[in-house]
Amino acid sequence: MTQPQPVTKNLQETHLNRARASLRQALSWYGNIRKPGQVSSNSQLAGLVKPELEALTATLNKLDYNVIKIAAFGLVSRGKSAVLNALLGQKILQTGPLHGVTQYPRSVRWNVGDKVQVELIDTPGLDEIAGEVRSQMAREVARQADLILFVVAGDITRTEYQALCELRQAQKPLILVFNKIDLYPDTDREKIYKNLQQLGTGNVQAKPLQPDEIVTIAAEPAPMEVRVEWPDGNVTYEWETPPPQVDELKQTILKILNREGRSLIALNALIQAREAEEAIASKTIDVRQQEAEDLIWQFTRYKAVAVALNPIAFLDIIGGTVADLALIRSLARLYGLPMTGYEATKLLKTILLSSGGLLLGELGSSLLLGLSKSTAAVAAGDNPSHITAYAGSAIAQAGIAGYGAFAVGKAAQVYLEKGCSWGQLGASTVIAEILAEVEPNTILYRLRQELGRNLGMVDE
């Protein structure tokens, strides 16, 4: 496995360029669906996949503009809007003592004085009345976000923990923001902080949050009574609001953006691209289901007949393998999905190994029958009775070959439904390459651990 490297600016640019190349390749592949073809379902499919193609285009545009989206989530009255206002240095987003002040997601540009543009997104509380619609909005915002701020104001409640776990499923870097620390004595604050370090992972068995993943702030400190002594000796009392205490959060965000901001953009774009590609593949398979079934049965018959008539052992097995590879590539062409000969070979190997030994066992049986058939064919010239033995072996081998072709075709459908995100410049491939190049002290490293399980990456 590639050793992790510091995410330097040059490496970040490399990540961006890889992501751009991957998305351009995907648009080149799937853009052909819109063009008239021999498949009668093309026009229907073009309409179905239009949202995904538009999403791929929009994601590519976002890469070109270097826009990092940071979304704030949390339950009501945790101070999400106040946190963003404090970062902005002015009160732009509405805040108030009542629940549900933020009704819909709102975006505002944050000028951080860097080449990267930052967009802060405020969201409604995750536990509000009629929250299902807002939960859907939250999921959509989380999908688009490159970095998530999860705002709490004390120990995590059960509802908060569930919401946090759901956000973790979006597989995005997350900073846990402990707001309103001015309301807690130092000893209580320290105890709560340690609890949040563990629970904030969304998995009690995971490693505790690192310093870059949890910060303490007071975005909108409570007013304090101040004693005022006047020159004439009079004493009065006034209420003053202390300035926001958000420097730690601001510095943490800026450090992350400088250290790995472009890599965050690239990774999120690739995750969205992979989702779009999987959706395109799924819709394509649904539309062309009957044509795929006819194609599988056609190859099943061809393979069975070809193997049965071939009198030479080993050559019939090789011919059957070639037929399986041709079936996989024909299915990919039918679906309009990219598939090289190398990728077809890898997919066939995966199917054989994942069949629990069933297809490999059938292959062994077919080999034995092929040897028996070859022996019978050689002996048939001297003794015509061997023709019967040849026919029996041929029929049995044809049945096995036909079953194998059908099983390979159905399994290939399942794998193709996941899209072609692997292979050179495939979204999953580039995601794995980027994650292999991050070091443990980055916020991307936890994402490497979470995403890596799905990509076959194993950390020491």
N, C-alpha and C positions, 0 to 999 in steps of 0.2 A: 504494500500500500504506500502511496506517495506520502512523504513526510510533510507535516504541516509547516507552512511558511508564514512570515509576517505579511499582513495584507497591506503592502506598500501601495503608493499611488499608481505606480506602473502596473502592478498586479491588478489593482482595481479596474484600470482601463482595459486590461486584458480580459477581465471577467465581463465587462460591458460589451466588448467587441465579440466575445464568444456568444453572449446572449443575443446580440443583434443578428449574428450569422445564423443562429439556431431558429430565430423567429422568421427571418427572411426565407430560410429553407422550408419551414413549415407552410408559409404563405404560398411559396412556389408550388409545393406539392398539392396542398388542399385547394388552392385557387383553381386548379383544373376542374374541380367539381362543377364550377359555374359554366364551363364551356360545353357546348353541345357535343354529345358523344353517341356511341352506338347503343348505350344502355338507355332503355326507355324511361327509367326512373330518374334520370339526371336532373330534369327540371324540378321535380318534386323535392329531390334531395338538396338542390341548390338553395331552395327557400328555407328548408329546415336548418341548414348549417350556417345560414347568413349571420345570425348573432355571434356564433363562435368565430367566424372569419373576421367580423368587425372587431371582436374583442382582441384577436391577434394583432390586427392593424393598430388599434388604440394602444395596446401594450408596447408595440414597437415604437410608436410615436413618443410614448412616455420615456422610453429609454433614450431617445434622441434628445429630449429636453432636460434630462437629468433631474427629474422631479422626485423628491422623496416625500412620501405621505406618512405622517405620524398621526395616528388616531388615538383618542382618549376614550376609555371605557370605564364603567363602574356602575354601582347602584346609585339610586337617587341620593342627593344630599351628601355626596362624598367630595364635591368641589371640583368636578371635571372642568367646567367652564372657567372657574377661578384659576385653576392650574394653567390653562392655556393663556388666559389674560395676563397672568404674572410673567409667563415666558415672553409674551408679546411686549410687555412693558406698558400696556394701556388696556382699559376696559372696553373691549370690542364686543365680546360675547356676553349675552345677558345672564346675570346671576340673580339669586333671590332666595328668601327663606322658604318659599313654597316648593313642594315636590313638582317635578315635571316642568321646570322652566324651559329646558331644551326639548322642543317637540320633534325636531327633525335634525338629521346630521347637517352641520354647517362647517364650511371650510374657510380658512383665512390664510393668507400667505405670510410666512415668517421670514423676515430678512435677516439672515445670519452672516452676511458679508462673505459668502463663499461662492464658488462656481456652482455648487449644488443648490437647487431651489427646494425650499421646504414648505410643505402644505400641512397645516395643523387642522385636524378634523375633530369637531366636538360631536358627541352622540347622546341620544336620550338615555335615561337610566335603564338598566337591563331588567329591572324588577317592577316597572310601572304597570298600572292598570291597562288592560288591552295590550299586553306586552308581546303577543305573538307576532303582530305586524312589525313592531319595533325590533324584536329579536331577529326577524328576517333582514331588516335594514342593517342591524349590527353585523350579521354574518357577511352581508355584501360589503360593508365598509372594511371589515377585517380581511376579507379576501383581497381588497385593493391596497390595503395598508402595507407599507414596508417595515414599519416599527409600531408597536402597540404600547401605549401607556395604560396600565390598569391601576386606577386610583382607588385606594381604600382610606379609611379614616380610623383605623384601630384593628383589633383582632378580626380575622376573616370569619364571616358568618357562613352557615351552610349554603345559603343562596349564593353568596359571593364565591365560595369555593367551586360550586357547580358552574357558575358563569365563567370563572377563570379556566376551569378544565375545558369548557367548550371553546374558549378562545385559543387555548393551547392547541386544539385540534386544527386550527387554521395554519399551524406550523409557521408562525412568524416570530421574529425576535420580540421579546416582551420585557419591559421595565416595570417593576412593581413600585408604585409611588405611594408612600405612606404620608398622607396629607394630615393637616390639623394637629401637628405634633405639639403646638403651643398649648393644647388642652390637656396634656399629660405631664405628670411629674417625670423627672429623669429616669427614676427606677422603673416605672411602668412603661415608659417609652422604650427602654432597652429590652425589657421582657417581650413586649409586643414585636419589636424588630426581630428578635431571634425566632419567634414563632412564624413571622412572615417569611423569613429566610427559607424555612423548610416548606411551609404550605404553599408559598408562591410559585413553586415549581409545577403545581397542578398534579403532583405525584409524590406521595409521602415517601416513596422509596428512592426518589431521585436525589442527586447531590444538592446541597443547599445553594441558594442563589448567591452569585458572586457580587462584589461591590458595584459593578456596572449594571447589575440587574435589579437592584433595590436601592431606593433613595428616600430620605426623610425630608419633608418640606412643610411649610405653613404658607399656603398660597394666598390666603386671606385671613390673617391673624385676627383674633377677637379683639375688640377695642379694650384699652386699658385705662383705668382711672389714674390721672396724673395730678399731683399736687403742684399748684402754681403760687409762688410767693411774689407779691407785688412790692414795688419800691416804698409804698406808703405803709407797708407792714401787713396789709390784708392778705389772707390766704384763701384761694378758691380751688375748686377741683373740676377738672375737665376730662372728657373722654377723648383719647387719641387712638388712632388705628396704626399699629406698627407697620413698617414696610414689609412686603412679601419676602419670605425666606425660601427662595427657589434657586439660589446660585448653584447648589449641588446638582440639582436636576439639569439645569441649563448646561453646566460644564460637562456632565455625563453625556448628554445628548450630543454636544458639539464634539466631544472626544470620539464618540462612536461614528459620527458623520465623517470626521476627518480620517479616522483609521480604517473604516470599512463601509462608508456610505454608498459608494458606487457599486460595491459588491452586493449590498443589500438590495439595491434597485435591480441588479442583474438577476439575483436569486429569485426575488418575488416575481419578476417578469417571466422567468422560466417556469415557476410553479403554476402561474396563471396560464401559460402557454400549454403546459402539460395537461391541465384540466380541460382546456378548450379542445386539444387534440383527442383526448379520450372521449369527449362528448361527440365530436365529429365522427369518430370511428363507431361509437355506439349507435348513432342515428343512421349511419350508412349501412350498418349491418341489419338494422331493423327494416329499412326500406328495401334492401336487396336480399331479404331472407330467402324467398322462393327461388330466386336465380342461383343463390349459393347452394341451396339444397339440390337443385338440378345439376349443378356443376360437380358437387361431391359424388352424386350417384353416377354421373358420367365417368368420372375418373375411377370410381370403384369398379365399374364394369370393364373399362379399358385395362386396368391393372390385373384384374382377375383373369381375363382372356390372355393377356400378354404373358403372364407368368405360367399359365397352364400350357400354352403352346410352345414355350421355350424348353428345349430338351436338355440344355446344358446347365448343370448345377452352378451355383454362384452367380452366373450371368443373370439368371432369373431374379435372384435376390438384389443384385445391383440394379437391374431394370426396374424392380419394384420400388427401390429407394429413389431412383430418378423420377418415377411417377409421383411419389409422395412430395418430392421437392417441387415438381411442376404444379401439383395441386395447390400447394401453399402459395406459390407465386401467382397462380391464376386467381385464387381467392383474393389476394391482395390487389391485383389489377381490377378485379370486379368491384371491389370496395373503393377503388381509387386511392389506395394507401400505398406508400412507398415500401418496396421490399426487394433488396438485392439478393443475389444467389448466396452470398455469405450469411446474410441474416436469415434466409430460409433454412440453411443448413443448421444454424444455431437453434432455430425454433424447432426443427424436427428433432434434434438431439434433446432439447428440453422436454418435448412431448414424450419421447421414448422413455426418458429417465423418470418423468413424473407420473408415468402410468402405473407405478407400483410394480414394475416388472412384467405386467401383463403383455404389453406389445413386444417387449424383448423376448418373452417366452414364446409368443406366437411366431416371432422371427426365427427362433431356434427350431421350432417345429417345422416351419416352412423349409428351413435348410435341410433337415433330415429327409423330408418328403422329396425335396429337389434331388438329393443324392439318390434316393430310391427310384425316382422317375428317370434319372440319367442312366442308372444301371439297367432299368427295364428297357430303355430306348436302345441301348447298345446290344442287349440280348435279343431284341425283337427280330433281328435279321435271321438268327439261327432258330428261334423258337417263337412262332407267332402267338403262342399263349401269353407271352410276356406283354403283349399289347394291352391285355386286360389289366395287368398290374400297372402299366404306364398310365392308362386312363384313370384308374382309381387314385393313383398318387396325384395326377394332374388335377382331378376334380377337388380333392381334399386341399391341395395347395392353393387352388384358385379361390376356394372358400376362405381360407386363412388370409390370402392376399387382399381379397375384397373387404373382409372385416377390418384389416389393418388400414386400408385406404380410407374407409368410412370413419374409423376412430380418429385417424390423423386429421381428416378434414374437419370434424366436429371440434376437436381440441384446438385446431388452428383458428377457428372462428372465435373461441374464447380469448385466445391470446391477441388476435388482431383487434378485438373490441377494446383492448387497453390502448390502442393507438400505436403509432410507431415513434414513441418518444425515446427509444434506444437507438443504437447505431451512431455513426459519426454525426456530430452536431445535433443529435436528438436531445430534447429537453432534459430527459432523465440523465443522459450521459454527461451533459454540461453541468447539471446540478451536482452530480457526483464529483466531477473534476474540481468545481469551485470549493465544495466542502472539504475535499482532500487537501486543499491548500491554505486552510485557516489554522491558526494556532490557538492553544487553550485559553489565552487571556482575552479573547474576543467574544463579543456577544453572539457571533455566528457559530461559536463552538457548540453551544447547547443545541442550536438548530441542527448542527452536524450530527449530534447524538440522536435527535428525534427523527430527522429525515433519513439518517443513515441506516436505520433499521429496515426501512422500506426499500433502500437502494442496495442492500447487501453489503454495506460498509460496517466493519467491526473495529471498534477502538480497543486499544490495549487497556 
